[in-house]
Amino acid sequence: MTTNPVQKSTLSYLTWAFVATVIGLALGGWLGWESTGTLQGTASIFFICAVLAVLEISLSFDNAIVNANKLKTMDPVWQRRFLTWGILIAVFGMRIVFPLLIVVIAAQVGPWAAIVMAAAEPEQYAAIMHDAHMPIAAFGGTFLMMVALSFFFDHEKDVHWVPGFETWAQRYSSIKGMEIAFVLLVSLGVSRLVPEGPERSTFIICCVYGLVTFLVVEVLGAFLDKSQETASAAARGGLGAFLYLEVLDASFSFDGVIGAFALTQNLFIIAIGLGIGAMYVRSMTIMLVERGTLAQYRYLEHGAFYAILILSVIMYVQAIPGVHIPEVITGLGGACLIGIALWSSIRWNRANPGMPAPAH
């Protein structure tokens, strides 16, 4: 990550994303022709792949900002590993292996049987994925809420975009476990809206797993990074952050993968569309890190974490039976928040020329 940002244009950062787009849409067109044998069917699948890519970008732009914030403190070697190994995990792990794993567990079938089901019985496959949405939303919503609140409940945070809430959060950040108590109260409150019985128990258990996963990743990351302080410079200060970012990526992917089944029940089309979007998110992450964009725009990171907080609430709400919020609203909501944060940052820069603009 040593490239001089002045020498790179915005388009140069998107080169590999453009390549992935061409290859992905070509595969989508081929899959459409093979499965339908008509130009209309081919065009329909081609269009769905493109829509899924846009959906993934809109839902994950805040993820790119959070990734960039973490990456800027990582060793360049681990930066490259996240941006190479990480894309393989994001595309193949979360967009292909994760949906298959859900079916394997829910239907109690083998991996090969799950693949056959995805190809030959997409309706049954989609039904299983739909039934698994509630526990996934509970787990992902809890994890993402902890991610967002950890940003606001920070006693070192000295820049506030929304002074009321952020000043209050900083004031009480010195109380140990404040954000954990907040998340537990929210999850217990939402659980009262879930019907009594197995569904409510599943919701609460998955919320606890989401909380425990966040805490384990935090502790494990701190331990690994601490143990590497005496290691070589190439390995120092990166493994813990790498694990944290991978789990964060997975949490962001939960809702997108499940929501994609509203557009198509074909696992392979979903993998193509969301995979293209994931490449753009990675490209934007690289650009944010190399250009130091977070340091240039004072409130951009705040907007991203507010978007994460709202996404976690949406995932909680969608865990309630009968409630569905369209993915386009989720994506546009996050994008609008980040846009407002960017506009606020530009206004601050104009009103305070020459002054530093820290990320938080």
ABEGO torsion letter per residue (X at the ends): XABBAAABBAAAAAAAAAAAAAAAAAAAAAAAAAAAGBAAAAAAAAAAAAAAAAAAAAAAAAAAAAAAAAAAABBAAAAAAAAAAAAAAAAAAAAAAAAAAAAAAAAGBBAAAAAAAAAABAAAAAAAAAAAAAAAAAAAAAAAAAAAAAAABBAABABBABAAAAAAAAAAAABBGAAAAAAAAAAAAAAAABBBEAAAAAAAAAAAAAAAAAAAAAAAAAAAAAAAAABBAAABGAAAAAAAAAAAAAAAAAAAAAAAAAABABAAAAAAAAAAAAAAAAAAAAAAAAAGAAAABAAAAAAAAAAAAAAAAAAAAAABBGBBBBAAAAAAAAAAAAAAAAAAAAAAAAABBGBBBBAX
